[in-house]
Amino acid sequence: MVFGEEAFELEKNADGIFEIQTTKNRHYSKAVIISAGNGAFRPRKLEIEHADKYENTNLHYFVNNIESFRDKTVAICGGGDSAVDWALTLEPIAKKVYLIHRRPQFRAQEHSVHLLQESSVEIMTPFVPISVNGNDAFLTSVTLQEARKDNTLELDIDDFLINYGFSSSIGSMKKWGFEVQGNAVVVNSKMETTIPGVYAIGDIGTYSGKVKLIATGFGEAPIAVNNAMAYINPDTRVQPMHSTSLF
Ligand SMILES: Cc1cc2nc3c(=O)[nH]c(=O)nc-3n(C[C@H](O)[C@H](O)[C@H](O)COP(=O)(O)OP(=O)(O)OC[C@H]3O[C@@H](n4cnc5c(N)ncnc54)[C@H](O)[C@@H]3O)c2cc1C
């Protein structure tokens, strides 16, 4: 088992072995079963020039260690539950928390919004960030513009946390060579894609009448595994023996 790797390339060699390139390694297999759901999730990025420069220092899309925000001035961007929850979580730890949202209303739970209004978090609405400013290593301030107006203001901050949600995409898998329909991979009743030896199960696999549920994926897994075994070794029976028949 390998963890923390994203598969982005699949190739079949002349000897029939599949090569899977991930973000860290190259893996080899006689058959492949894809269970990638709706694809890899990525945070929606701040689409501002130079924002990516600070991703390794003080512009964050995730909170890894709450303590790193202690006594800092933190600006949080976003209007959903994550943004509001992080603002409330960091409020007692940080020196100052700003919450920036482009609309006057938040799409978070009513109770959380009530707590937010009672808190010391400074709510900056309706504002959007238009530039990040800093030196080569650290972002030191962010410029905000009032939505649909011209007035701007600059906030001096130590950390900038972006909570714009996540997007998922099967991305590079669309180029792996099998038939794709939208964000799903077309499979037959063996859960096999249009590339023999490559199977797709769970939300990523699609066929007429497909229902995306946990139980569906659970049922498709043994279909793919047993057919993959028969693909690798044609002498293997697709229908396995029942455990009740073993004794
Ligand atoms: C809000 C919501 C509520 C739901 N409620 C229910 C419910 O009540 N009952 C029910 O039965 N179903 C429910 N579902 C559907 C259910 O969650 C899915 O059918 C099920 O999780 C699909 O499982 P999966 O393993 O195919 O995909 P996922 O659970 O999405 O897992 C896919 C995994 O693959 C990883 N991955 C993606 N791309 C790559 C890559 N390139 N390389 C490596 N890893 C990758 C992802 O990070 C993820 O960990 C719900 C779905 C949603 C969105």
PDBQT file of the ligand as one rigid body, heavy atoms in Angstrom, charges set to zero:
ROOT
HETATM    1  C1  LIG A 301     -22.358  15.065   0.191  1.00  0.00    +0.000 C 
HETATM    2  C2  LIG A 301     -22.430  13.599  -0.155  1.00  0.00    +0.000 A 
HETATM    3  C3  LIG A 301     -23.205  12.759   0.610  1.00  0.00    +0.000 A 
HETATM    4  C4  LIG A 301     -23.287  11.397   0.299  1.00  0.00    +0.000 A 
HETATM    5  N1  LIG A 301     -24.077  10.587   1.065  1.00  0.00    +0.000 NA
HETATM    6  C5  LIG A 301     -24.161   9.283   0.780  1.00  0.00    +0.000 A 
HETATM    7  C6  LIG A 301     -24.972   8.414   1.561  1.00  0.00    +0.000 A 
HETATM    8  O1  LIG A 301     -25.613   8.839   2.518  1.00  0.00    +0.000 OA
HETATM    9  N2  LIG A 301     -25.015   7.094   1.245  1.00  0.00    +0.000 N 
HETATM   10  C7  LIG A 301     -24.313   6.579   0.196  1.00  0.00    +0.000 A 
HETATM   11  O2  LIG A 301     -24.365   5.374  -0.029  1.00  0.00    +0.000 OA
HETATM   12  N3  LIG A 301     -23.551   7.391  -0.580  1.00  0.00    +0.000 NA
HETATM   13  C8  LIG A 301     -23.455   8.722  -0.316  1.00  0.00    +0.000 A 
HETATM   14  N4  LIG A 301     -22.680   9.548  -1.106  1.00  0.00    +0.000 N 
HETATM   15  C9  LIG A 301     -21.956   8.943  -2.239  1.00  0.00    +0.000 C 
HETATM   16  C10 LIG A 301     -20.697   8.242  -1.735  1.00  0.00    +0.000 C 
HETATM   17  O3  LIG A 301     -19.959   9.157  -0.940  1.00  0.00    +0.000 OA
HETATM   18  C11 LIG A 301     -19.876   7.792  -2.923  1.00  0.00    +0.000 C 
HETATM   19  O4  LIG A 301     -20.669   6.969  -3.743  1.00  0.00    +0.000 OA
HETATM   20  C12 LIG A 301     -18.640   7.015  -2.475  1.00  0.00    +0.000 C 
HETATM   21  O5  LIG A 301     -17.865   7.751  -1.558  1.00  0.00    +0.000 OA
HETATM   22  C13 LIG A 301     -17.793   6.669  -3.681  1.00  0.00    +0.000 C 
HETATM   23  O6  LIG A 301     -16.656   5.995  -3.230  1.00  0.00    +0.000 OA
HETATM   24  P1  LIG A 301     -15.375   5.948  -4.152  1.00  0.00    +0.000 P 
HETATM   25  O7  LIG A 301     -14.381   5.094  -3.416  1.00  0.00    +0.000 OA
HETATM   26  O8  LIG A 301     -15.747   5.579  -5.536  1.00  0.00    +0.000 OA
HETATM   27  O9  LIG A 301     -14.850   7.456  -4.233  1.00  0.00    +0.000 OA
HETATM   28  P2  LIG A 301     -14.329   8.425  -3.087  1.00  0.00    +0.000 P 
HETATM   29  O10 LIG A 301     -14.927   8.077  -1.780  1.00  0.00    +0.000 OA
HETATM   30  O11 LIG A 301     -14.548   9.797  -3.635  1.00  0.00    +0.000 OA
HETATM   31  O12 LIG A 301     -12.780   8.123  -2.992  1.00  0.00    +0.000 OA
HETATM   32  C14 LIG A 301     -11.926   8.417  -4.073  1.00  0.00    +0.000 C 
HETATM   33  C15 LIG A 301     -10.511   8.559  -3.527  1.00  0.00    +0.000 C 
HETATM   34  O13 LIG A 301      -9.589   8.558  -4.614  1.00  0.00    +0.000 OA
HETATM   35  C16 LIG A 301      -8.642   9.598  -4.416  1.00  0.00    +0.000 C 
HETATM   36  N5  LIG A 301      -8.126  10.021  -5.730  1.00  0.00    +0.000 N 
HETATM   37  C17 LIG A 301      -8.761  10.725  -6.697  1.00  0.00    +0.000 A 
HETATM   38  N6  LIG A 301      -7.970  10.897  -7.767  1.00  0.00    +0.000 NA
HETATM   39  C18 LIG A 301      -6.791  10.288  -7.466  1.00  0.00    +0.000 A 
HETATM   40  C19 LIG A 301      -5.554  10.132  -8.165  1.00  0.00    +0.000 A 
HETATM   41  N7  LIG A 301      -5.366  10.628  -9.398  1.00  0.00    +0.000 N 
HETATM   42  N8  LIG A 301      -4.550   9.459  -7.546  1.00  0.00    +0.000 NA
HETATM   43  C20 LIG A 301      -4.717   8.950  -6.295  1.00  0.00    +0.000 A 
HETATM   44  N9  LIG A 301      -5.866   9.064  -5.581  1.00  0.00    +0.000 NA
HETATM   45  C21 LIG A 301      -6.879   9.727  -6.171  1.00  0.00    +0.000 A 
HETATM   46  C22 LIG A 301      -9.440  10.700  -3.726  1.00  0.00    +0.000 C 
HETATM   47  O14 LIG A 301      -8.562  11.584  -3.051  1.00  0.00    +0.000 OA
HETATM   48  C23 LIG A 301     -10.302   9.869  -2.774  1.00  0.00    +0.000 C 
HETATM   49  O15 LIG A 301      -9.608   9.589  -1.588  1.00  0.00    +0.000 OA
HETATM   50  C24 LIG A 301     -22.580  10.887  -0.809  1.00  0.00    +0.000 A 
HETATM   51  C25 LIG A 301     -21.783  11.746  -1.574  1.00  0.00    +0.000 A 
HETATM   52  C26 LIG A 301     -21.717  13.090  -1.262  1.00  0.00    +0.000 A 
HETATM   53  C27 LIG A 301     -20.863  14.002  -2.107  1.00  0.00    +0.000 C 
ENDROOT
TORSDOF 0
